[in-house]
Amino acid sequence: MEWVKGGKVCVTGAAGFLASWLVKRLLLSGYHVIGTVRDPANEKKLAHLWRLDGAKERLKLVRADLLEEGSFDDAIMGCQGVFHTASPTEILGPAVKGTLNVLGSCKKNPSLRRVVLTSSSSTVRARDDFDYKIPLDESSWSSLELCETLRVWYALAKTQAEKAAWEFCNENKIDLVTVLPAFVIGPSLPPDLCSTASDVLALLKGETEQFQWHGRMGYVHIDDVALCHILVYEHEGASGRYLCSSTVIDNDELVSILSARYPSLPVPKGFAKLDRPYYEFNTSKITSLGFKFRPIEEMKVEMEGVKGKVCVTGASGFLASWLVKRLLLCGYHVIGTVRDPANEKKVAHLWRLEGANERLKLVRADLLEEGSFDDAIMGCQGVFHTASPVMKSSFHPKACSSV
């Protein structure tokens, strides 16, 4: 049974990796979204949100800080639902404080129906006292003592924050549901890669340090995580915790899949064996609501560096626009230079290209300004110089030397 969809909801940390996908899916579902960010005036970090379908009509970004008491009051007031995805940059201590701060604002809102909190599967599996023959489910909690002993600070902070959330919501009669995602992979809407995306990128470059520690891990696509959040918000019968994982595999199985998909990349052939317990996840609770995860073999790892990052000068031009289109279809991340990124009329056709929201970034540069292209080109593996200056003469040497 489902209650009425739509209405106004709040998404905390709206510019983040998961939150951006959640905002995207909520807008596509017709919701009005209040997104909290640290700096609503930071165009560079928020441009990807304003490009989402429905953003101009139904998205509002407001300032809030996890560690400022009452900071979320205005954003949450009047919302029927709150999706708390934000995490502080400092993990321990602030994770609990930030969560309770958001829930304190929820308590003041008489319109509130439900809060959906993004937790982690690490709150379930960091323990050494389970039967490996029985898949872990939502009844399992990570051992705080083991997390401290092994210095697994992320799992410790997430476990502490979720337990604090349950205690607060039970005391204050707030309808809380938590989603526990496994390791999240998929395309990044924000321009900056999150830690999980960076880990996979390093793996595709042949680096093993980040993944060596992970060992056996559950994986889930970013879009599936966003859809799970919306499902447990909309389904009236949803309650408690929900594991969100498609497949649990070892590192060696992961690199085998990646090697087959990206044969030209230096993916490691294997990892040193670790003394880690075998486990599986029982996700029947979320699938019983009708959810179906995409298998890991169908998950695209579309992140900067898989095909590489390239720069296209004069990106809105006749030839350059086609070049950008083809580069995006080939999986490249494209930095396009234009004279005025804010000129919606001249660049709208670029944002309509397939893959643009995920892998295109437009920046200002002028052919006749020395050093103007430095930031755009820095870090790119390739540069396509298609731009031509607007002038009567047929050749201007400075236009080439500035690039």
Stockholm file with secondary structure:
# STOCKHOLM 1.0

chainA/1-403         MEWVKGGKVCVTGAAGFLASWLVKRLLLSGYHVIGTVRDPANEKKLAHLWRLDGAKERLKLVRADLLEEGSFDDAIMGCQGVFHTASPTEILGPAVKGTLNVLGSCKKNPSLRRVVLTSSSSTVRARDDFDYKIPLDESSWSSLELCETLRVWYALAKTQAEKAAWEFCNENKIDLVTVLPAFVIGPSLPPDLCSTASDVLALLKGETEQFQWHGRMGYVHIDDVALCHILVYEHEGASGRYLCSSTVIDNDELVSILSARYPSLPVPKGFAKLDRPYYEFNTSKITSLGFKFRPIEEMKVEMEGVKGKVCVTGASGFLASWLVKRLLLCGYHVIGTVRDPANEKKVAHLWRLEGANERLKLVRADLLEEGSFDDAIMGCQGVFHTASPVMKSSFHPKACSSV
#=GR chainA/1-403 SS CBCCCCSEEEEETTTSHHHHHHHHHHHHTTCEEEEEESCTTCHHHHHHHHTSTTHHHHEEEEECCTTSTTTTHHHHTTCSEEEECCCCSSCTTHHHHHHHHHHHHHHTCTTCCEEEEECCTHHHHCCSCSCTTSCBCTTCCCCHHHHHHHTCHHHHHHHHHHHHHHHHHHHHTCCEEEEEECEEESCCSSSSCCHHHHHHHHHHTTCCHHHHHHCSEEEEEHHHHHHHHHHHHHBTTCCEEEEECSEEECHHHHHHHHHHHCTTSCCCSCCCCCCCCCCCBCCHHHHTTTCCCCCGGGCCCCCTTSSCEEEEETTTSHHHHHHHHHHHHTTCEEEEEESCTTCHHHHHHHHTSTTHHHHEEEEECCTTSTTTTHHHHTTCSEEEECCCCCCSSSCCHHHHHTC
#=GC SS_cons         CBCCCCSEEEEETTTSHHHHHHHHHHHHTTCEEEEEESCTTCHHHHHHHHTSTTHHHHEEEEECCTTSTTTTHHHHTTCSEEEECCCCSSCTTHHHHHHHHHHHHHHTCTTCCEEEEECCTHHHHCCSCSCTTSCBCTTCCCCHHHHHHHTCHHHHHHHHHHHHHHHHHHHHTCCEEEEEECEEESCCSSSSCCHHHHHHHHHHTTCCHHHHHHCSEEEEEHHHHHHHHHHHHHBTTCCEEEEECSEEECHHHHHHHHHHHCTTSCCCSCCCCCCCCCCCBCCHHHHTTTCCCCCGGGCCCCCTTSSCEEEEETTTSHHHHHHHHHHHHTTCEEEEEESCTTCHHHHHHHHTSTTHHHHEEEEECCTTSTTTTHHHHTTCSEEEECCCCCCSSSCCHHHHHTC
//
